[in-house]
Amino acid sequence: MNNEKDLIETLDEPIELFDDEGNKTEFYHIGTMEFEGKNYAFFQPAESVEGADPDDVVIFEVDEKNQVLLPIDDEDYLEKIFDKFQIEYNEQFADEESDGELIN
């Protein structure tokens, strides 16, 4: 998949993700990153999602063999993944001038 240099793959168009019950939600894919031997995909809601802030980041483990995104149940591990993503994201854009803010 991607190396750290290709971390951010922001898409202009949202993609549709479906939950186990078939409910569709649109998200923007904001990046993919390898962490501890596994790949993780990062998304932000493209539409209003009940109980979610528009700035929330949703993280899934990428199961390439079965071509599915898997939820991550371990909150501590999820936090480690997100911390690493923030570091990589901020480093990638630290030298670029942009209109948006870096992830805090």
N, CA, C and O atoms as a printed pandas DataFrame, in Angstrom:
     atom_number atom_name residue_name chain_id  residue_number  x_coord  y_coord  z_coord
0              1         N          MET        A               1    0.856   -1.172    0.000
1              2        CA          MET        A               1    0.000    0.000    0.000
2              3         C          MET        A               1    0.893    1.222    0.000
3              4         O          MET        A               1    1.903    1.215   -0.705
4              5         N          ASN        A               2    0.591    2.255    0.734
5              6        CA          ASN        A               2    1.341    3.497    0.688
6              7         C          ASN        A               2    2.494    3.489    1.674
7              8         O          ASN        A               2    2.426    2.873    2.737
8              9         N          ASN        A               3    3.557    4.191    1.296
9             10        CA          ASN        A               3    4.587    4.418    2.283
10            11         C          ASN        A               3    4.291    5.749    2.949
11            12         O          ASN        A               3    3.338    6.433    2.573
12            13         N          GLU        A               4    5.094    6.122    3.931
13            14        CA          GLU        A               4    4.804    7.338    4.682
14            15         C          GLU        A               4    4.861    8.578    3.811
15            16         O          GLU        A               4    4.176    9.557    4.109
16            17         N          LYS        A               5    5.646    8.577    2.753
17            18        CA          LYS        A               5    5.739    9.737    1.874
18            19         C          LYS        A               5    4.429    9.960    1.125
19            20         O          LYS        A               5    4.132   11.086    0.726
20            21         N          ASP        A               6    3.647    8.909    0.932
21            22        CA          ASP        A               6    2.385    9.003    0.213
22            23         C          ASP        A               6    1.191    8.915    1.163
23            24         O          ASP        A               6    0.135    8.401    0.792
24            25         N          LEU        A               7    1.359    9.409    2.371
25            26        CA          LEU        A               7    0.358    9.275    3.417
26            27         C          LEU        A               7   -1.000    9.850    3.020
27            28         O          LEU        A               7   -2.026    9.189    3.179
28            29         N          ILE        A               8   -1.007   11.044    2.517
29            30        CA          ILE        A               8   -2.268   11.724    2.280
30            31         C          ILE        A               8   -2.731   11.500    0.844
31            32         O          ILE        A               8   -1.995   11.735   -0.115
32            33         N          GLU        A               9   -3.965   11.042    0.731
33            34        CA          GLU        A               9   -4.590   10.793   -0.570
34            35         C          GLU        A               9   -5.947   11.465   -0.587
35            36         O          GLU        A               9   -6.951   10.821   -0.891
36            37         N          THR        A              10   -5.995   12.734   -0.270
37            38        CA          THR        A              10   -7.270   13.418   -0.164
38            39         C          THR        A              10   -8.025   13.332   -1.484
39            40         O          THR        A              10   -7.477   13.615   -2.549
40            41         N          LEU        A              11   -9.263   12.945   -1.397
41            42        CA          LEU        A              11  -10.123   12.852   -2.570
42            43         C          LEU        A              11  -11.083   14.028   -2.569
43            44         O          LEU        A              11  -11.600   14.417   -1.521
44            45         N          ASP        A              12  -11.319   14.590   -3.740
45            46        CA          ASP        A              12  -12.257   15.695   -3.848
46            47         C          ASP        A              12  -13.694   15.225   -3.701
47            48         O          ASP        A              12  -14.544   15.947   -3.180
48            49         N          GLU        A              13  -13.955   14.030   -4.157
49            50        CA          GLU        A              13  -15.303   13.480   -4.111
50            51         C          GLU        A              13  -15.430   12.505   -2.943
51            52         O          GLU        A              13  -14.528   11.700   -2.713
52            53         N          PRO        A              14  -16.532   12.568   -2.208
53            54        CA          PRO        A              14  -16.725   11.613   -1.113
54            55         C          PRO        A              14  -16.962   10.195   -1.636
55            56         O          PRO        A              14  -17.391    9.995   -2.772
56            57         N          ILE        A              15  -16.675    9.229   -0.783
57            58        CA          ILE        A              15  -16.964    7.839   -1.109
58            59         C          ILE        A              15  -18.047    7.342   -0.160
59            60         O          ILE        A              15  -18.231    7.882    0.930
60            61         N          GLU        A              16  -18.746    6.323   -0.584
61            62        CA          GLU        A              16  -19.826    5.761    0.225
62            63         C          GLU        A              16  -19.309    4.549    0.980
63            64         O          GLU        A              16  -18.715    3.641    0.397
64            65         N          LEU        A              17  -19.543    4.549    2.285
65            66        CA          LEU        A              17  -19.235    3.396    3.115
66            67         C          LEU        A              17  -20.539    2.886    3.697
67            68         O          LEU        A              17  -21.435    3.667    4.019
68            69         N          PHE        A              18  -20.640    1.563    3.831
69            70        CA          PHE        A              18  -21.853    0.940    4.340
70            71         C          PHE        A              18  -21.554    0.210    5.634
71            72         O          PHE        A              18  -20.538   -0.475    5.748
72            73         N          ASP        A              19  -22.445    0.358    6.616
73            74        CA          ASP        A              19  -22.265   -0.376    7.864
74            75         C          ASP        A              19  -22.851   -1.776    7.735
75            76         O          ASP        A              19  -23.341   -2.153    6.670
76            77         N          ASP        A              20  -22.802   -2.551    8.826
77            78        CA          ASP        A              20  -23.280   -3.937    8.804
78            79         C          ASP        A              20  -24.765   -4.055    8.481
79            80         O          ASP        A              20  -25.223   -5.104    8.030
80            81         N          GLU        A              21  -25.521   -2.977    8.712
81            82        CA          GLU        A              21  -26.956   -2.994    8.457
82            83         C          GLU        A              21  -27.310   -2.430    7.087
83            84         O          GLU        A              21  -28.488   -2.303    6.752
84            85         N          GLY        A              22  -26.292   -2.091    6.293
85            86        CA          GLY        A              22  -26.520   -1.582    4.954
86            87         C          GLY        A              22  -26.755   -0.083    4.868
87            88         O          GLY        A              22  -27.081    0.435    3.800
88            89         N          ASN        A              23  -26.590    0.622    5.989
89            90        CA          ASN        A              23  -26.770    2.068    5.981
90            91         C          ASN        A              23  -25.566    2.735    5.327
91            92         O          ASN        A              23  -24.420    2.412    5.641
92            93         N          LYS        A              24  -25.833    3.665    4.416
93            94        CA          LYS        A              24  -24.786    4.345    3.665
94            95         C          LYS        A              24  -24.447    5.681    4.323
95            96         O          LYS        A              24  -25.337    6.422    4.742
96            97         N          THR        A              25  -23.150    5.976    4.408
97            98        CA          THR        A              25  -22.673    7.274    4.861
98            99         C          THR        A              25  -21.535    7.693    3.944
99           100         O          THR        A              25  -20.701    6.870    3.567
100          101         N          GLU        A              26  -21.499    8.960    3.587
101          102        CA          GLU        A              26  -20.439    9.462    2.724
102          103         C          GLU        A              26  -19.290   10.028    3.563
103          104         O          GLU        A              26  -19.498   10.749    4.539
104          105         N          PHE        A              27  -18.076    9.675    3.145
105          106        CA          PHE        A              27  -16.870   10.117    3.829
106          107         C          PHE        A              27  -15.856   10.585    2.798
107          108         O          PHE        A              27  -15.886   10.188    1.633
108          109         N          TYR        A              28  -14.950   11.451    3.270
109          110        CA          TYR        A              28  -13.769   11.796    2.488
110          111         C          TYR        A              28  -12.624   10.936    2.990
111          112         O          TYR        A              28  -12.391   10.845    4.196
112          113         N          HIS        A              29  -11.914   10.309    2.074
113          114        CA          HIS        A              29  -10.731    9.528    2.431
114          115         C          HIS        A              29   -9.591   10.524    2.582
115          116         O          HIS        A              29   -9.207   11.175    1.611
116          117         N          ILE        A              30   -9.046   10.649    3.788
117          118        CA          ILE        A              30   -8.006   11.654    4.027
118          119         C          ILE        A              30   -6.610   11.052    4.102
119          120         O          ILE        A              30   -5.625   11.788    4.153
120          121         N          GLY        A              31   -6.510    9.731    4.110
121          122        CA          GLY        A              31   -5.185    9.143    4.109
122          123         C          GLY        A              31   -5.187    7.665    4.426
123          124         O          GLY        A              31   -6.169    7.110    4.919
124          125         N          THR        A              32   -4.057    7.043    4.130
125          126        CA          THR        A              32   -3.827    5.640    4.447
126          127         C          THR        A              32   -2.410    5.547    4.979
127          128         O          THR        A              32   -1.502    6.195    4.459
128          129         N          MET        A              33   -2.221    4.747    6.008
129          130        CA          MET        A              33   -0.917    4.660    6.647
130          131         C          MET        A              33   -0.668    3.250    7.155
131          132         O          MET        A              33   -1.587    2.565    7.604
132          133         N          GLU        A              34    0.596    2.825    7.078
133          134        CA          GLU        A              34    1.012    1.548    7.662
134          135         C          GLU        A              34    1.441    1.828    9.096
135          136         O          GLU        A              34    2.152    2.797    9.365
136          137         N          PHE        A              35    1.006    0.974   10.010
137          138        CA          PHE        A              35    1.368    1.094   11.417
138          139         C          PHE        A              35    1.477   -0.309   11.996
139          140         O          PHE        A              35    0.524   -1.087   11.952
140          141         N          GLU        A              36    2.639   -0.619   12.534
141          142        CA          GLU        A              36    2.892   -1.915   13.160
142          143         C          GLU        A              36    2.490   -3.087   12.259
143          144         O          GLU        A              36    1.875   -4.054   12.709
144          145         N          GLY        A              37    2.851   -2.978   10.983
145          146        CA          GLY        A              37    2.651   -4.082   10.045
146          147         C          GLY        A              37    1.272   -4.194    9.425
147          148         O          GLY        A              37    1.023   -5.118    8.651
148          149         N          LYS        A              38    0.370   -3.276    9.746
149          150        CA          LYS        A              38   -0.975   -3.298    9.166
150          151         C          LYS        A              38   -1.252   -1.947    8.529
151          152         O          LYS        A              38   -0.631   -0.943    8.878
152          153         N          ASN        A              39   -2.193   -1.933    7.591
153          154        CA          ASN        A              39   -2.587   -0.692    6.932
154          155         C          ASN        A              39   -3.895   -0.188    7.514
155          156         O          ASN        A              39   -4.804   -0.958    7.826
156          157         N          TYR        A              40   -3.960    1.142    7.652
157          158        CA          TYR        A              40   -5.140    1.788    8.209
158          159         C          TYR        A              40   -5.584    2.914    7.290
159          160         O          TYR        A              40   -4.758    3.641    6.738
160          161         N          ALA        A              41   -6.895    3.054    7.128
161          162        CA          ALA        A              41   -7.474    4.103    6.302
162          163         C          ALA        A              41   -8.186    5.100    7.212
163          164         O          ALA        A              41   -8.827    4.725    8.194
164          165         N          PHE        A              42   -8.056    6.379    6.862
165          166        CA          PHE        A              42   -8.590    7.468    7.674
166          167         C          PHE        A              42   -9.619    8.236    6.855
167          168         O          PHE        A              42   -9.387    8.577    5.695
168          169         N          PHE        A              43  -10.760    8.502    7.482
169          170        CA          PHE        A              43  -11.869    9.161    6.808
170          171         C          PHE        A              43  -12.449   10.260    7.683
171          172         O          PHE        A              43  -12.380   10.203    8.911
172          173         N          GLN        A              44  -13.035   11.282    7.014
173          174        CA          GLN        A              44  -13.816   12.300    7.708
174          175         C          GLN        A              44  -15.197   12.333    7.080
175          176         O          GLN        A              44  -15.329   12.172    5.867
176          177         N          PRO        A              45  -16.241   12.543    7.901
177          178        CA          PRO        A              45  -17.602   12.564    7.366
178          179         C          PRO        A              45  -17.776   13.658    6.320
179          180         O          PRO        A              45  -17.325   14.788    6.510
180          181         N          ALA        A              46  -18.425   13.318    5.227
181          182        CA          ALA        A              46  -18.742   14.280    4.173
182          183         C          ALA        A              46  -20.153   14.817    4.351
183          184         O          ALA        A              46  -20.568   15.757    3.673
184          185         N          GLU        A              47  -20.874   14.207    5.267
185          186        CA          GLU        A              47  -22.244   14.613    5.551
186          187         C          GLU        A              47  -22.455   14.536    7.050
187          188         O          GLU        A              47  -21.638   13.961    7.769
188          189         N          SER        A              48  -23.520   15.100    7.511
189          190        CA          SER        A              48  -23.824   15.085    8.938
190          191         C          SER        A              48  -24.078   13.652    9.405
191          192         O          SER        A              48  -24.885   12.926    8.823
192          193         N          VAL        A              49  -23.381   13.268   10.453
193          194        CA          VAL        A              49  -23.538   11.937   11.029
194          195         C          VAL        A              49  -23.943   12.126   12.485
195          196         O          VAL        A              49  -23.271   12.832   13.237
196          197         N          GLU        A              50  -25.036   11.496   12.876
197          198        CA          GLU        A              50  -25.527   11.633   14.238
198          199         C          GLU        A              50  -24.456   11.199   15.239
199          200         O          GLU        A              50  -23.901   10.104   15.138
200          201         N          GLY        A              51  -24.178   12.068   16.197
201          202        CA          GLY        A              51  -23.210   11.759   17.243
202          203         C          GLY        A              51  -21.766   11.996   16.841
203          204         O          GLY        A              51  -20.851   11.688   17.606
204          205         N          ALA        A              52  -21.548   12.546   15.636
205          206        CA          ALA        A              52  -20.178   12.781   15.173
206          207         C          ALA        A              52  -19.993   14.243   14.796
207          208         O          ALA        A              52  -20.872   14.865   14.200
208          209         N          ASP        A              53  -18.848   14.770   15.153
209          210        CA          ASP        A              53  -18.460   16.117   14.776
210          211         C          ASP        A              53  -17.904   16.068   13.353
211          212         O          ASP        A              53  -17.253   15.084   13.001
212          213         N          PRO        A              54  -18.130   17.078   12.527
213          214        CA          PRO        A              54  -17.599   17.061   11.152
214          215         C          PRO        A              54  -16.070   16.939   11.086
215          216         O          PRO        A              54  -15.526   16.526   10.063
216          217         N          ASP        A              55  -15.383   17.296   12.168
217          218        CA          ASP        A              55  -13.922   17.202   12.199
218          219         C          ASP        A              55  -13.429   15.855   12.735
219          220         O          ASP        A              55  -12.222   15.624   12.802
220          221         N          ASP        A              56  -14.346   14.973   13.113
221          222        CA          ASP        A              56  -13.944   13.658   13.604
222          223         C          ASP        A              56  -13.226   12.878   12.515
223          224         O          ASP        A              56  -13.491   13.056   11.327
224          225         N          VAL        A              57  -12.318   12.015   12.936
225          226        CA          VAL        A              57  -11.622   11.124   12.014
226          227         C          VAL        A              57  -12.026    9.701   12.364
227          228         O          VAL        A              57  -11.959    9.293   13.523
228          229         N          VAL        A              58  -12.444    8.953   11.355
229          230        CA          VAL        A              58  -12.829    7.558   11.526
230          231         C          VAL        A              58  -11.698    6.706   10.948
231          232         O          VAL        A              58  -11.234    6.949    9.834
232          233         N          ILE        A              59  -11.262    5.710   11.712
233          234        CA          ILE        A              59  -10.130    4.884   11.306
234          235         C          ILE        A              59  -10.576    3.433   11.187
235          236         O          ILE        A              59  -11.265    2.902   12.058
236          237         N          PHE        A              60  -10.161    2.803   10.081
237          238        CA          PHE        A              60  -10.428    1.388    9.861
238          239         C          PHE        A              60   -9.131    0.672    9.524
239          240         O          PHE        A              60   -8.235    1.245    8.904
240          241         N          GLU        A              61   -9.040   -0.586    9.940
241          242        CA          GLU        A              61   -7.958   -1.444    9.466
242          243         C          GLU        A              61   -8.342   -1.911    8.070
243          244         O          GLU        A              61   -9.494   -2.264    7.819
244          245         N          VAL        A              62   -7.372   -1.911    7.166
245          246        CA          VAL        A              62   -7.621   -2.340    5.793
246          247         C          VAL        A              62   -7.268   -3.817    5.660
247          248         O          VAL        A              62   -6.111   -4.203    5.822
248          249         N          ASP        A              63   -8.276   -4.644    5.363
249          250        CA          ASP        A              63   -8.068   -6.071    5.102
250          251         C          ASP        A              63   -8.047   -6.233    3.586
251          252         O          ASP        A              63   -9.090   -6.400    2.952
252          253         N          GLU        A              64   -6.839   -6.183    3.011
253          254        CA          GLU        A              64   -6.709   -6.226    1.554
254          255         C          GLU        A              64   -7.124   -7.578    0.980
255          256         O          GLU        A              64   -7.669   -7.642   -0.121
256          257         N          LYS        A              65   -6.871   -8.648    1.712
257          258        CA          LYS        A              65   -7.213   -9.988    1.219
258          259         C          LYS        A              65   -8.714  -10.110    0.963
259          260         O          LYS        A              65   -9.128  -10.610   -0.083
260          261         N          ASN        A              66   -9.525   -9.655    1.913
261          262        CA          ASN        A              66  -10.979   -9.755    1.790
262          263         C          ASN        A              66  -11.617   -8.466    1.257
263          264         O          ASN        A              66  -12.835   -8.393    1.092
264          265         N          GLN        A              67  -10.788   -7.457    0.993
265          266        CA          GLN        A              67  -11.232   -6.171    0.469
266          267         C          GLN        A              67  -12.331   -5.544    1.316
267          268         O          GLN        A              67  -13.378   -5.142    0.809
268          269         N          VAL        A              68  -12.067   -5.469    2.624
269          270        CA          VAL        A              68  -13.007   -4.838    3.548
270          271         C          VAL        A              68  -12.252   -3.931    4.516
271          272         O          VAL        A              68  -11.042   -4.055    4.709
272          273         N          LEU        A              69  -13.007   -3.022    5.111
273          274        CA          LEU        A              69  -12.490   -2.167    6.170
274          275         C          LEU        A              69  -13.005   -2.722    7.494
275          276         O          LEU        A              69  -14.200   -2.971    7.651
276          277         N          LEU        A              70  -12.102   -2.911    8.434
277          278        CA          LEU        A              70  -12.457   -3.503    9.717
278          279         C          LEU        A              70  -12.440   -2.455   10.825
279          280         O          LEU        A              70  -11.520   -1.640   10.892
280          281         N          PRO        A              71  -13.444   -2.471   11.688
281          282        CA          PRO        A              71  -13.435   -1.537   12.820
282          283         C          PRO        A              71  -12.329   -1.917   13.803
283          284         O          PRO        A              71  -11.885   -3.064   13.851
284          285         N          ILE        A              72  -11.900   -0.940   14.576
285          286        CA          ILE        A              72  -10.876   -1.162   15.597
286          287         C          ILE        A              72  -11.547   -0.973   16.952
287          288         O          ILE        A              72  -12.021    0.118   17.271
288          289         N          ASP        A              73  -11.585   -2.037   17.745
289          290        CA          ASP        A              73  -12.302   -2.009   19.013
290          291         C          ASP        A              73  -11.459   -1.531   20.194
291          292         O          ASP        A              73  -12.008   -1.040   21.181
292          293         N          ASP        A              74  -10.149   -1.665   20.109
293          294        CA          ASP        A              74   -9.262   -1.302   21.215
294          295         C          ASP        A              74   -9.005    0.208   21.200
295          296         O          ASP        A              74   -8.256    0.706   20.359
296          297         N          GLU        A              75   -9.628    0.931   22.133
297          298        CA          GLU        A              75   -9.529    2.393   22.174
298          299         C          GLU        A              75   -8.091    2.869   22.375
299          300         O          GLU        A              75   -7.692    3.872   21.782
300          301         N          ASP        A              76   -7.310    2.177   23.195
301          302        CA          ASP        A              76   -5.919    2.571   23.413
302          303         C          ASP        A              76   -5.100    2.420   22.134
303          304         O          ASP        A              76   -4.297    3.291   21.800
304          305         N          TYR        A              77   -5.303    1.318   21.422
305          306        CA          TYR        A              77   -4.592    1.087   20.171
306          307         C          TYR        A              77   -5.031    2.098   19.110
307          308         O          TYR        A              77   -4.210    2.603   18.345
308          309         N          LEU        A              78   -6.314    2.383   19.074
309          310        CA          LEU        A              78   -6.861    3.368   18.151
310          311         C          LEU        A              78   -6.206    4.733   18.384
311          312         O          LEU        A              78   -5.879    5.441   17.431
312          313         N          GLU        A              79   -6.021    5.086   19.626
313          314        CA          GLU        A              79   -5.371    6.351   19.969
314          315         C          GLU        A              79   -3.912    6.367   19.494
315          316         O          GLU        A              79   -3.433    7.392   19.008
316          317         N          LYS        A              80   -3.207    5.245   19.632
317          318        CA          LYS        A              80   -1.823    5.157   19.150
318          319         C          LYS        A              80   -1.755    5.355   17.640
319          320         O          LYS        A              80   -0.878    6.057   17.138
320          321         N          ILE        A              81   -2.684    4.733   16.921
321          322        CA          ILE        A              81   -2.726    4.864   15.464
322          323         C          ILE        A              81   -2.980    6.323   15.081
323          324         O          ILE        A              81   -2.310    6.870   14.205
324          325         N          PHE        A              82   -3.944    6.935   15.740
325          326        CA          PHE        A              82   -4.288    8.313   15.425
326          327         C          PHE        A              82   -3.145    9.264   15.776
327          328         O          PHE        A              82   -2.881   10.206   15.028
328          329         N          ASP        A              83   -2.467    9.037   16.889
329          330        CA          ASP        A              83   -1.322    9.869   17.265
330          331         C          ASP        A              83   -0.248    9.826   16.180
331          332         O          ASP        A              83    0.305   10.860   15.807
332          333         N          LYS        A              84    0.046    8.625   15.675
333          334        CA          LYS        A              84    1.040    8.470   14.619
334          335         C          LYS        A              84    0.565    9.168   13.343
335          336         O          LYS        A              84    1.361    9.813   12.660
336          337         N          PHE        A              85   -0.709    9.046   13.020
337          338        CA          PHE        A              85   -1.259    9.702   11.833
338          339         C          PHE        A              85   -1.124   11.220   11.938
339          340         O          PHE        A              85   -0.743   11.878   10.969
340          341         N          GLN        A              86   -1.432   11.774   13.105
341          342        CA          GLN        A              86   -1.313   13.219   13.297
342          343         C          GLN        A              86    0.118   13.689   13.075
343          344         O          GLN        A              86    0.344   14.717   12.436
344          345         N          ILE        A              87    1.082   12.943   13.599
345          346        CA          ILE        A              87    2.490   13.296   13.425
346          347         C          ILE        A              87    2.849   13.297   11.944
347          348         O          ILE        A              87    3.432   14.259   11.443
348          349         N          GLU        A              88    2.500   12.221   11.245
349          350        CA          GLU        A              88    2.816   12.112    9.825
350          351         C          GLU        A              88    2.098   13.185    9.006
351          352         O          GLU        A              88    2.687   13.791    8.111
352          353         N          TYR        A              89    0.837   13.411    9.316
353          354        CA          TYR        A              89    0.032   14.405    8.599
354          355         C          TYR        A              89    0.636   15.789    8.785
355          356         O          TYR        A              89    0.849   16.515    7.814
356          357         N          ASN        A              90    0.912   16.151   10.028
357          358        CA          ASN        A              90    1.459   17.472   10.322
358          359         C          ASN        A              90    2.843   17.656    9.717
359          360         O          ASN        A              90    3.159   18.740    9.227
360          361         N          GLU        A              91    3.674   16.619    9.743
361          362        CA          GLU        A              91    4.998   16.710    9.136
362          363         C          GLU        A              91    4.894   16.908    7.630
363          364         O          GLU        A              91    5.663   17.673    7.047
364          365         N          GLN        A              92    3.956   16.230    7.006
365          366        CA          GLN        A              92    3.810   16.326    5.557
366          367         C          GLN        A              92    3.416   17.737    5.134
367          368         O          GLN        A              92    3.845   18.212    4.083
368          369         N          PHE        A              93    2.600   18.407    5.947
369          370        CA          PHE        A              93    2.109   19.724    5.575
370          371         C          PHE        A              93    2.788   20.869    6.311
371          372         O          PHE        A              93    2.428   22.026    6.094
372          373         N          ALA        A              94    3.754   20.587    7.171
373          374        CA          ALA        A              94    4.405   21.624    7.961
374          375         C          ALA        A              94    5.085   22.670    7.093
375          376         O          ALA        A              94    5.081   23.853    7.434
376          377         N          ASP        A              95    5.668   22.252    5.978
377          378        CA          ASP        A              95    6.400   23.171    5.122
378          379         C          ASP        A              95    5.535   23.797    4.035
379          380         O          ASP        A              95    5.998   24.670    3.301
380          381         N          GLU        A              96    4.301   23.363    3.928
381          382        CA          GLU        A              96    3.415   23.881    2.888
382          383         C          GLU        A              96    2.539   24.985    3.454
383          384         O          GLU        A              96    2.081   24.899    4.593
384          385         N          GLU        A              97    2.310   25.998    2.677
385          386        CA          GLU        A              97    1.364   27.023    3.064
386          387         C          GLU        A              97   -0.013   26.530    2.647
387          388         O          GLU        A              97   -0.223   26.125    1.504
388          389         N          SER        A              98   -0.945   26.571    3.588
389          390        CA          SER        A              98   -2.291   26.130    3.261
390          391         C          SER        A              98   -3.302   27.030    3.932
391          392         O          SER        A              98   -2.988   27.747    4.883
392          393         N          ASP        A              99   -4.520   26.983    3.425
393          394        CA          ASP        A              99   -5.605   27.748    4.004
394          395         C          ASP        A              99   -6.195   27.070    5.227
395          396         O          ASP        A              99   -6.782   27.728    6.086
396          397         N          GLY        A             100   -6.037   25.741    5.309
397          398        CA          GLY        A             100   -6.607   24.989    6.422
398          399         C          GLY        A             100   -5.632   24.866    7.575
399          400         O          GLY        A             100   -4.449   25.182    7.451
400          401         N          GLU        A             101   -6.147   24.408    8.683
401          402        CA          GLU        A             101   -5.317   24.209    9.863
402          403         C          GLU        A             101   -4.804   22.772    9.887
403          404         O          GLU        A             101   -5.383   21.880    9.266
404          405         N          LEU        A             102   -3.726   22.568   10.601
405          406        CA          LEU        A             102   -3.216   21.221   10.815
406          407         C          LEU        A             102   -4.073   20.546   11.866
407          408         O          LEU        A             102   -4.713   21.213   12.679
408          409         N          ILE        A             103   -4.083   19.233   11.851
409          410        CA          ILE        A             103   -4.836   18.492   12.856
410          411         C          ILE        A             103   -4.219   18.764   14.211
411          412         O          ILE        A             103   -2.999   18.707   14.365
412          413         N          ASN        A             104   -5.046   19.056   15.188
413          414        CA          ASN        A             104   -4.569   19.297   16.553
414          415         C          ASN        A             104   -4.770   18.106   17.419
415          416         O          ASN        A             104   -4.424   18.136   18.600
